[in-house]
């Protein structure tokens, strides 16, 4: 058969053979977030394009190269390319800040970027994320980083398979001087920069530091430390001290600036040693203390993280971490003859209402074909209904592992199966 329609490049179907793994990691994430005091938020896939242009930055690769934008009437819309800006928009639109104190929100969302598809990098991908609003103290940074590393540990990823990379990029008070220093460095080596870095040197010089093509050149770029103000230096030193006291290992990466304009002070990534190839960042995040105000809200310190779900699954599989098997059903009802089919359906419904997972043939197949389906289904029991069983208001329960058979009253069927499972 020649297929007329296929999934778009870089967008993938999650098939039943693997959907249980998604459910598994999503369930672990929800439980983990609840343990840390987070509440779930869900935002639309579609936002105004200006939201991302204002927050992520017009010179960022996400906005300038990757964002899916379209127009309807006079309005310009974008499929969300990241999770933070929509949460900030919802935080302001619904007045969540009015409650005061610290707000801790988590989400699970798809996002869309028109980039070249490769392993661990897709045009539609999915993300776990958390955002913390109202916490300026480095304690919040330390708890967030500790939470992220603990989540990977909960999934069974060993600490030595990951590396937490940490940096600070200062604040609006001290970063301008550092930007000028990097810009001066770029001007002095302009002919050696790649085309992208040449184009963005004047508008966003810090992006030179995370360019993969210019790594060798920018290794000699000036570090930020001499330019940090006292407040940023104290914040970063306190964070490092807190991480050490919590036993959270990290490596300082002075080149880590992240690709979104809204970050301030703390930036971080967790990279995987195996499973992702060149695109080895498993998650990333940091502080964005000015974003809420930039989008029209009150001055609000904030920070967050985004974790790639596809990338997490790739790492789990590459490390051969034990993962759950697909869920199986408890029983398969087999009808011997047309007179038993209605009773089979009724029994299946009663067992389902009792909390059991039950399936049956819906196409009028022969008993032999039904037994083949029962064996393929992974069910523990086959419930056999023939003339003899119908006359006695009973069913023969066959254990598909041991092949033992037991006659059980239909009224006691759910309790019998529940007891013997």
Secondary structure, DSSP 8 states (H G I E B T S, - for coil): ---S----TT-----HHHHHHHHHHHHHHHHHHHHTT-EE----SEEEHHHHHHHT-TTSHIIIII--EEEETTEEEEE-SSSHHHHHHHHHHTTGGGG-S-EEEEEEEEEE--S--BTTB-SEEEEEEEEEES--SHHHHHHHHHHHHHHHHHTT--GGGEEEEEEE---TTTHHHHHHHHHHHHHHTGGGS-HHHHHHTTT-GGGGGG-STTHHHHTTS--SGGG--HHHHHHHHHHHHHHHHHT---EE-TT---S-TT-EEEEEEEEESSSSTT--EEEEEEE-TTHHHHTTS----EEEEEEEHHHHHHHHHHTT---------SEEEEESSGGGHHHHHHHHHHHHHTT--EEE-SS---HHHHHHHHHHHT-SEEEEE-HHHHHTTEEEEEETTT--EEEEEGGGHHHHHHHH-
